[in-house]
Amino acid sequence: MSTVAPTKTVEFEYSGGERLTMNMGPQHPSAHGVFRAILTLEGEDVVGVDAVIGYLHRCHEKLSETLTYAQYPSIASKTDYVAAMTSEFAYVLAAEKIAKIEVPKRAQYLRVICAELQRVASHLLWLGTWCLDMGGALGGGATIFLYCIRERELVLDLFESLVGARLLYGFYQVGGTRYDIPPGWAETCRETVDLIDRRIDEYERMLEENPFFLARAKGVGLISRELAEDVGISGPLLRGSGVACDLRRAEPYSSYEDFDFRVPVETAGDCFARYRVRMVEFRESLKIVRQALDRLPEGPISSRPGLKSVAQVRVPKGEYYARVEGARGEVGCYLIADGSAKPYRMKWRGASFSNLAVLPHIIPGHKVADVVAIMGSVDPVFGEVDR
Amino acid sequence: MTRDQAATLIGERFGIAQVEGDSATIVVTVPVEQWTPFALFAKDTLGCRFFNFSTAVDWKEQGLEVVVRVDNVDARFGLLMKTRLGPGVSACPSLVPVYRGANWMERECYDMFGIRFEGHPDLRRILLGDDWEGHPLLKSYAVDTPHPPYR
């Protein structure tokens, strides 16, 4: 029988130097998933942080060793479930590169259209939830969130009529795409793109004319260029810190060299800079979708027989690191094939994992309320962090 | 510094002949004793300041291999550096003193492969719970390995 320890009374006499340990998470509304930050506080100031992740771990890398090259792309979408299209993209690119499989031009364009629509949907969710985190400063908070979710629904509707699913798609297959666009889809897509373009202007005015929003975002959570590269953060965070690195431009894949778009770069490195980069990316993505729809070539959508065919994907011995510019940054797949039907080893480089690793370097020195703003500006998706 | 200049420099300084890869990537295998000096050289001389990822591969009886990718984002080339630890060896020098991004990545490697990174400031499990037994990405760890239920 265990004995209960007697209650101890601790008397606090606050003199400014006391430290308090506070748990933020794992169930915290600003965590956008399950993330626990153990903060050490001195009054309102954060002096130390320990980030605890892994609550959503499913060991995708082990799982991929048990699934064939045709089976895994549908599972890959479950790493980053907010931008499922780009996760599938990285995996099929790696397999295609090792197996030297050509992808028809039409499939490449369809892949670009979906990847860019996905970026828009993902950024919409980020904008909505981040502004929700910033809460009271935005007149109740939920306004922008509900607006953004409304627009995201339109993109999800497009995906639904294309794939049949709204969140996890399995649209990308080794050799091409699984479906072609149905009749009338292109017109609906154009209307949606125009609508979202107009609405983004509206949000921008709502936010950037709001002094509370500016006060909470400007000068908060500074990431220097040196720190950004050293930790390996990517995507809007890296570009918000003054590094003009966008894989669609630096290492064009899937015909990205055919499209005209701008890579936004901000040098301030704060939450506001990251916000600005994403706001410009919205427009650039919409621009790419329009161009791809205009020039969509005719032809087959896959260089391989359909998914239900018994023909296996033959991937010879070899290794390749394929990467795509996802909504949150560099989504990479380091694939080692041994010539069998399944990969020997697959390493998933989740953009959110590296991006989140910067938090312990930037949070100390801020107030507790800023932690929420910084975490939201990093835009982590925990399915991708924990894989 | 271009990709080809970097490849030549690696050959001159470290005498590593097998510089493979494609037009934008250099793939090198470095002896484990030179792991940290090579990383320092990559960062300072080759300008590969962007820490992309670090991982490991279990080559069964041939032992473990640690793989690190760093990038030079200005000159647009990547360096994939590998080192073989040898059969039965699970110790490797840590790259955290060179790249801060190696911190979480090496913790993940320790978690999944049991590689002890010497000089790592905070080597503990990251994705799995502290009481987890075994290292799941080792080939000797079966997918259906039973483990006690969570409480």
Interface residues (C-beta under 8 A of the other chain):
Chain A: I53 G54 H57 C59 E61 K62 L63 E65 T66 E226 L227 E229 D230 V231 G232 V243 C245 A250 E251 Y321 E330 G332 Y334 I336 Y344 R345 K347 R349 F353 S354 A357 H361 D386 R387
Chain B: A24 T25 R49 F50 F51 N52 F53 T55 V57 D58 V67 R69 V73 R76 G78 L80 Y99 R100 G101 N103 W104 M112 R125 I126 L127 L128 G129 P136 L137 Y141 V143
